[in-house]
Amino acid sequence: MTAREQYAPGPANPARVEKDGENWTLVLAKQLRHPPENVWRAITDPKQLWHNIDRRYISMGAAGWQICFDVLDHALSSTPVGRIVGPQTIKFDGWRRLNAEYAEQFDTAGGEDEEIQH
C-alpha cells in the first residue's frame, strides 16, 4: 500500500474569520513541525512546491478553488448561485476560462485546450 493510499487527514485545524468592514478573510491555521525556512521554501520555490505533481494541475486547482470561494461569497451575500463544489467545478461553464487564465499566470501547459477527465 502506498503512502497516498494510507493517508487520512487529521481533525480540522483551528479556523477563524477576520472582518474588516465589508471584507472578510477566512484564516485556517496549521501547525507544522518543520523549521520556518523549510516551510517558506516549500511554498515559494516552484521546484519544491509542485515537485510531485504535474504542473498542469496547478491551474486546474486554482480555477476550482476560485469557483468554490465565489459560490461561498454569493451564499454569504444572500445571492446564492447554488451548490458548486469539488469535481462539479470542472463542469461549470466558467471553469475552462479560469483554468486557461491561471495556466497563463503560472506558465503551465494546458489551459483551455487541456483534456479533462470527468
Buried (B, 14 or more C-beta within 10 A) or exposed (E): EEEEEEEEEEEEEEEEEEEEEEEEEEEEEEEEEEEEEEEEBEEEEEEEBBEEEEBBEBBBEBBBEBBBEBBBEBEEEEEEEEEBEEEBBBEBEEBBEBBBBBBEEBEBEBBEEBEEEE
